[in-house]
């Protein structure tokens, strides 16, 4: 099956000399013959607080649709919410619903979530020196229940409107060990709740055990084994290189293809075999300086991967 290729627009907002206006991003991606984009719904790019009317939202949707492009998903701005430490989930759900409506209005059928809070929020670990000051810690089992109960509700509500919920696990946020990923998937237990599998994050989680509270946990088979163990639960695939490091934002460095250490031949067959409900592959250059300069060669690298493995 051929793949449609998109790129996350957040790459053109963060760590750039100057953020690139959304219309310029769309025009540029069209010139580079991208099939679409993945919308970072925050900052100066289209988001539910910036575009409040259906007319405004229809106009921005037309920016890509008029050029024959699609939108592979929405990275929703939920980072002001406390998914784990808040005593109830009403505020989180309200913000999620606001973004879900935004997806409906823009014809987007995938919405990204994460756990929003630091890994060390999950209670004290005996004898451990934490890398930063963390307050308001929560017992692991309580935190897990809060996350799973909330995301199950989100998955059910999103399913009613035809939108898939995908969780991007990563070193920057809580529940970032392989066993955490399996527990959350089992705890939510809803077919409309799946993973956003980012190869760079998967490297830091399954190979390097980055920013994991307590004892580090990795998998002998690394990215390949993780892909095999979540077969049938990947709802969006982000492909990019990794050098196994953490950036100044406390999450995975996302170097362009060829500037990291990943051997894609080791795990791509397992990732393809793991499956995905649609045919989008997305480039993620989050926080990479001068991301636009790397975009064309990343697209070429992804085209090569698609030709080789699909």
Secondary structure, 3 states (H helix, E strand, C coil): CCCEEEEEHHHHCCCCCCCCCHHHHHHHHHHCCCCEEEEEECCCCCCCCCCCCHHHHHHHHHHHHCCCCEEEEEEECCCCCCCCCCCCCHHHHHHHHHHHHHHHHHCCCEEEECCCCCHHHCCCCCCCCCCCCCCCCCCHHHHHHHHHHHHHHHHHHHHCCCCEEEEECCCCCCCCCHHHHHHHHHHHCCCCEEEEEEHHHHHHHHCCCCCCCCCCCCCCCHHHHHHHHCCCCEEEEEECCCCCCECCCCCECCCCCCCCCCCHHHHHHHHHHHCCCCCEEEECCCCCCCHHHHHHHHHHHHHHHHHHHC
